[in-house]
Amino acid sequence: MVVTSLPIQCRCRSLALLGWATLLPVLLMLFGVDVRADDAIHASRRAAMIAAIEVDIWYTSKATGRQAFDPRVMQAMATVKRHEFVPDDLAPSAYKNRPLPIGHGQTISQPYIVALMTELLALDGDDVALEVGTGSGYQAAVLSNLVKEVYTIEIIAPLAEQAKARLYRLGYKNVTTRLADGYYGWEEHAPFDVIVVTAAASHVPPPLIDQLRPGGRMVIPVGGRFFVQQLLLVQKTQDGKVTTRQVLPVRFVPLTGKR
């Protein structure tokens, strides 16, 4: 649920001028996606999205410390059908490298940011993940390809209901949804190996720190609605010490709830 700066977006649009368009038909194949079983138009658009993400990775590498993302993350981004997670009238724009509205004042995050947050979690196939802010279910779908279990919380009832039905329809069997205030996490399933928060909080919620397993990682945007927000990587050491690192300036919708 985020946008990045306009210059990055402009650089992504310049990709076609540099001749990348000729490579788009093969990009999905390189990430192991069977385009024959997919709609050709959406497959081509998804390939263009992957190319745009790659450009953003390069332009933000000094800030993030990463010149390339885990191939498993990129494969997940190339596999999940983003057009299934946006309103029908926005399907033609689903694979543009920018956020899109999903109703109720919320957005589906920019693909590059989804990839970055997923990358920062350094996921393992046996991980149990908590997501705060289900939205349309897109981030949960990406995570589901990379971890053992995903628990995701949404505070807005219509979005929670729609995401639950959508994830079930699309066959994401390792994702469990809940209508609740994500500030307080999901104690029944804690501790979590990784936690991702997809809305900006004024601070890192203490309940989420408590529910993070020693050795675990959390990615969360922190800052006010009208101020610069920072994407933070929060890590808990094996002895329980918590460290944070600012990764990138971002702009997310605010985390809602009683706190």
N, C-alpha and C positions, 0 to 999 in steps of 0.2 A: 504494500500500500504506500508506494513511494515514488518520487520522481527524483532524477538527478539533474545536474545543471544542463542548460541549453547547449553549451558548446559540445558536450559529449554526444548529445542527440544529433547535432548537425554533422559531427564526424561520422556517426553511424550511417546517416543518409548519404554521405559522400562515398560510401563503400561501392555502390553500383558504378560510380564514375571511375573507379579504380580497376574495374574489370572483374570484380568478384562475382558478378551475376552469372558469368559463364560456369562458375564452380558450384552453384547452388544445387543443381540436380543430384550431385554426388555426395553432398555433405551428410544427408541423413543416412545414406548407406555406410559412410565411414563410421557413424555412431551406432551401427548395427540395427537400424530401423528398416523394416520391410515396407518400402513405400508402395509396393504392389497391393498391399492390403489396406492402404490408406487412400483417402481422397486426394487426388493429384494436386488440386489447387491448394488445399491446406498443407500438404506435404511440402510444396514449393515455398509457401509462406513460412513454414516452420524452419526450413533450411535457411531462409533469409534471416530469420530471428537468431539462429545460431551464429551466423556470420557476424551479425551486429553485436552480439554478446562478446564474441572473440575480439572485436575492435575495442569495445569498452574495457575488456580485461587488459589489453595492451596500454590504453591511455591512463588507466588507474593503477598500473602495476607498482609505481613508486609509493603510492599511499597504502596499497594493500599488501605489498611485499610478494605478490604473486604475478608472474608473467604468463602462467597457464593454470587452468583449473583441472582438478582430478577428472580424468576421462569418464569415470562413473557418473559424476555430476553432470557433465555435458551430455552424456547419453540419456540420463533421466530427463534433462531439459528437452532433448530432441524427441523423446518418446511421448511425454504427456501432451495430450491434445488441448492446448490452451483455449481453442475456440469453444470447447465444451463448458468452459468455466466463465464465460462472459455472456451478457444478454444477447439474444439472437440477432438483434439489429446491429450489434457491434462485432459479430463474427468476422466480417471482412477485415477488421482492424486488429483481430486477436493476436496476431504475431508481430505487430509493430513493437519496437523496443521502448515501450512507454506504458505507464499505468492507464487503466481504463475504469470508468465508473461501473459499479455493480449494484447501485441502489442504496438507499438508507444512509447516504452521505459517506459511503465506503468505496474503496477501489481495490482492484486486483493489481498487485505490485508489478513494477517494471521487470521484465524477464531478467535483465542483467542483475538486478538487486536480488531477485529470488535465487539466481545461480550463486551470487557472492555469499549470501547468508548461508546457503547450503554448503558451500565450500568451506567457510570458516568453521563450521561445526565439526569438520574432519570425521565424517561418519564411518561407522563400522556396521557390517551387516547384522550384528547381534545387538545393536543399540536399541534402546527404548526411548522414543522422542516425545516431548511435549511441545505442542504449538499453542500459543496464546493469540487468538484472533483468526479463526477459521476463514472468515470472509466467504469467498466462493468455493474454497476447498482446494485451490490450485497448489499452494505451497505444501499442503498435506499430501497431495497426490505425488508431487515430486519426491518428498521425503519417503513415501511408502515404497518407492523403488530402491531405496538405499538402506533401510533399517528393518528391524524385526517387527516393531510395533510403533504406531503413531497414535497419540492421544491428543485431540485438538478441541479447544474451547472457544465458543463464540457467545457473546453477550446479547446480540441482536437476534431475537427469536426467528423472524422470517429468514434471515440469512442462515442461521443454524439449521433450520428445517430443510431449506433448499440444498445446502451443502451435504447434509446427511443423505438425502435422496439421490443427489447427483453422484456422490462417491459410491453409493451402493449400486446404482445403475451402471456405472463404469467399471465395476468389479474390483474396487480397492478394498479388499477384505481385511487388510491389516490396519485399517484406520477406524478409530472409535471416536465419535463426536459427543459433545456435551454442551448444553445450554447453561452457561454460568458466567460469573465474573472471573475472568482469567487472572486478575491480579493475585488471587489467592491460590492459583495453581490447581492441581488435582491430587490431593494428598493420598487418596486411596491407591493410586498407582505409582507413587513416588517410592524410591528416588529415581530420577530420570538421568540417563546418560547425557542427553543433550536437551536444551530448551531453546526455542526460537520464538521471539515476540514480534508480531507483524504490525504493531502500532506503537506510537511514541509515548513513552512514560516520562514523568517528570523526574523519576529516579528508578533505580533497579529495585523491583519489589522484593522485600525480605522473604516472603513466603516462597518465591521462586528460587532464591539462593538456598533456602533450607531444603528444598526438594531436589536440588541438583546433587547428583552423586559425586563423592570425592573423585577427582580426576575428570570430572565432567566439564562441558563447555556450554555457554549460553551466548546467543547473539540477540541484541536488543537495541533499538534506537531510543536515545534518551534526549529530552529537550522539550521546550514548550512549542505550542502551535505556531506562534509568530516569531520564534527564535531559531537560530541554527541548531539543528539536531545532529547528534553524532551517533554513528553506528558503533556500538561497543561490542568487543569480544570479552566476555567474562569467563574466567577459568577458576575452578576450585581445585586446589592441590589435594594430594592424598591425605595430608594432615589437616585439611579443612580451611586453609588460607585462601582468600579470594583476591584475585588480581583482575584488573580491567585494562583494556587497551582501546584507544580511539582508532577506528579504521578509516572512516570516510564521512564527510558531511552528507546528510540526507534530509529528506522531507517526507514524513509519514503523517497520516491522519492520527489524531490523538487516541490513546488508550482510554476507553470509557469505563465507567463503573463508579462505585462509591468512593474509591480512593484516587 
